[in-house]
Amino acid sequence: MKKILSILFSAALFLGVGSPALAAKDEDVQKALEMIEKTNKEIDKKIEKAVKKADELQVEYLTEVRKIEEGDKVFKLKEEKEKALKELEKATKEEKKEKKLEEKIAKIEDQIAEQQAKIEEKINEIQLDIEELTVQIASGDKNTEKLNKKLSKLEEKLDKKQEKLLEKTERYAKELQKVIDNVYNETLEMSAEVIKKAADKGVIAECSWTLVRFADQWVWIDPVRVVKM
C-alpha cells in the first residue's frame, strides 16, 4: 500500500512540475500563430490596395492612349455613344425613348465616321507632302535648305503623336513599377519580421510566395505559412 501511494505521489509531482512548462509552450505557439494570421491579413490588405491602384493606373493609361490615337473629338463622341447605349439598354418598353436614343446613336456614329475620315485625310496629306518634298530634294532642287525645313516640320507632325504615346507609356510603366516595388518591399519586410518573432516562440514559418496580378504584370508576393510548431 505504501509503495502504491509513493508511486502516485511521484506521478503527481511529475505532472505538477510538467504542466506549467507545457502550458507556457502552448501559449507561445498560440501567440505566434495569432501574429502570423494578423500579419497575413495586413499583407492581404496591402496587396488588395496595390492591385486596385495598379488597375486604376492601367485604365487611365489606356484612356490616354485612346485619346491620342483617336483624337479628342472622336474619343468624346465614342464616350457619348457608350452613354447613349447604356441608356438604351435601360429604356426597355419605352418606344418613344428607344427611338430617340437610336436616332441619337446613329447621328453620333455618323459624326465619328466623319471625324475619322478627316484625321485619315490629314495624315495622308502629310505623307504625300513628305514624299513630294523628298523627291524634290533628291532631284537636286536649288532651295534644298528651305525644302529640308519643310520636310522636318511635316515629319514632326507625324512624330508628335508617337512622342506623346511614348511619354504616356514611360510614365505608366514607371508609376506601375513604383506601386509593385512598394508593396513587394513592405510585405517582404513584414513577413521577415513575423517569421523571426514566431521562431523566438518556437514556431518555424516561411514565405509562401503567391503570384499576384498588378495591371498587366504578374509578381510573386510573400504571405507567411507555418512549417513546424
C-alpha positions, 0 to 999 in steps of 0.5 A: 500500500505504501509503495502504491501511494509513493508511486502516485505521489511521484506521478503527481509531482511529475505532472505538477512540475510538467504542466506549467512548462507545457502550458507556457509552450502552448501559449507561445505557439498560440501567440505566434500563430495569432501574429502570423494570421494578423500579419497575413491579413495586413499583407492581404490588405496591402496587396488588395490596395496595390492591385486596385491602384495598379488597375486604376493606373492601367485604365487611365493609361489606356484612356490616354492612349485612346485619346491620342490615337483617336483624337479628342473629338472622336474619343468624346463622341465614342464616350457619348455613344457608350452613354447613349447605349447604356441608356438604351439598354435601360429604356426597355418598353419605352418606344418613344425613348428607344427611338430617340436614343437610336436616332441619337446613336446613329447621328453620333456614329455618323459624326465619328465616321466623319471625324475619322475620315478627316484625321485619315485625310490629314495624315495622308496629306502629310505623307504625300507632302513628305514624299513630294518634298523628298523627291524634290530634294533628291532631284537636286532642287536649288532651295534644298535648305528651305525644302529640308525645313519643310520636310522636318516640320511635316515629319514632326507632325507625324512624330508628335503623336508617337512622342506623346504615346511614348511619354504616356507609356514611360510614365505608366510603366514607371508609376506601375513599377513604383506601386509593385516595388512598394508593396513587394518591399513592405510585405517582404519586410513584414513577413521577415519580421513575423517569421523571426518573432514566431521562431523566438516562440518556437514556431518555424514559418516561411514565405509562401510566395503567391503570384499576384496580378498588378495591371498587366504584370504578374509578381510573386508576393510573400504571405507567411505559412507555418512549417513546424510548431 
